[in-house]
């Protein structure tokens, strides 16, 4: 298969650069995914083992798409590639190496709601008012610290205000609780992998020799922790290919550091720099407007997007006096396009926040324009899904107190907050997992007979599920949880 047949000269230059660092400055719509996937296929054709290639993306969707494209070009070896997000990559490393950090390798990962639960527990124990210290603000501060690779003690040393000093107290207790629960949050995945590599040179060397060719997508969106991780892995062989566009850096609010891509040539003076400037997505009119806007950015890598697609229709800018007038203008344009034969499904209205949709919806409804709001509650954010996941996490990690809090009365078992706190206090006092405390509920002072019976019954259920977990598929195990707990019947009721 001729991998270079459909590439333009700049794309081909990026694909065929074999060894050494490579910076690909890829403008919007310039075919960067094609370059990344074709470069992987080219390396494989050149005899590089798929086991020696690591490709990192920012979303699972992008990782799947990349792997599928490579498989279409080089079908026999693509399955052995590591193509994953930063978090998935670190998760795979930690599943094998967590013991070096004092965690069991069956650790669970807490999502945003779980984090809020733990932070609220911390505030209660520290006698701190949730109104003065909102859990979400504390969670964001802790996340920011982890993205800068600051453990609690270093964060505390740098605290320069009352709020940050109090946050440091919460952060320290929060990490202690996670460790006791054998749990990590998403930011821990990267921070702890960096710590693992820094504290264990032999482990780092193993992964450096495993991943001799590293490719990173959307490099302009990397934060400090991701930057350090990538450069630790690439330090030995220096075959690091990063693809990105400083002009598309929009995630500074969540810790992304645009300097990571701007300073790539300082980090790797021998790097080849390739600019992808031919756009395959837009007309020249749109590109000219974009070029005029972005050229005012300071400290950018100069490039100018162009296309062979022709000028296209002019860009229209409409300045409305208020939001209802603006919505009326949009509705008029939609109606006009529909009269010309454009199906509604081929039109889209983009807005900055969901709050801005209200007036648009009112106007569309009043004019009989059908619409669908894209978004809403994600599958994994639904209560019943989070409940089921909490059960499954407890099957593999009996120390997970956050999951236990979530499901202790799902479905209802008559175990109140006071009884649960007594069980968890007993668990801490005896140094045993939370599920073992359930099994030993008759020994826990202050629990009545029905609560003890409910707890021991639940403990027996988890023991049976654990015994069968090696034989059942995940689907079968989930079905067993739903049926044996009675939760399925409750959902159907």
C-alpha angles and dihedrals in degrees: 000000000000102000094185098052097100099035127105117231095266092048091049091051091054093045096050098045098114111184134018133037119319130193115196112192100201118189120210112289093007097125100260094153089053089051094049095047094042090048090055091048090047092052089050091050089051090059101262110148114244086229089066095056126086121182118187125197135171100238136041089230091057091047092052092047092049093050092047092051093049090047090054090055100037105018102172101060107025094094090068094057123108103228109160147124121274090258095047091048092052092044090057091049094048094047085064101035108029092112089073088063097045097260129118111242092239090069118148128227120234119217127210095280092049090050090053090052093053093045091052089052089052093050090051093050092046093047091238122152115243090212092058093039107034110204092227092054090049091047091052091049092050091047090051091051092051092048086056090047093245114149117204096270094051091044089052092050089055096044108123104172139048091255095050092046090053090044088055090057091051091045092054094049091042092056091046091053092048091051092049089050091048087238137135131194122222094264090053090062093070099030093051093045089055089048090048092054094045094049097040112047092179092057090047092050090051092057093040089057092042094052105043093155117045126184123188125192124208092014091173088069097056120117129211095275093049091046092053092045093053094046093048090054094045097044096094103047100016092211092139120151116188124185123195149110124241087205089066097050103130104146102080088117090066097045103276112150115210089196089073091074096031090055097044092107090052091051091045109025091177093057123131111228119208123183119207103202103153109100122209098182111057143040122256091252091061092043092051090052091049092047091051092053099043097044088075090066113109124229095017131144105253117241137139122215119222137173140200090217096094132243100299126192121328122266112250121213116193121189110202126198093223141355095267092053089048091051090049090053091051091048091050091053091048091050092048092050090048091052088054090056102264110144116234089238089065093059129080134184115206122200134174101238135013089242088069091061094073098079091040090054092049092052094044091050093049090053097042095246111154117224143166125215109223112217132034130139113352120231094248092048093062114111096235092049092049090048092052092047089051090056092049092048091053090052090061099030114037091180094066103116094172092060090044091054089052098052105027089102100027098133099017115273101163095250106141131202093261092052092047091051090053090052093049092046089052089049091054094043093052095037092235132133117269093248091055088054088056090053089050094046093126087065094052112100118235100025119124125225099263092049092049090050092049092049096048090046091053091047090053090050091053091047090055092046091050092050091053097040092091092054101040127072116238089257092052092046091051090049090050090053092050094048102039096046093049090237093123091057090048092053091050094048 
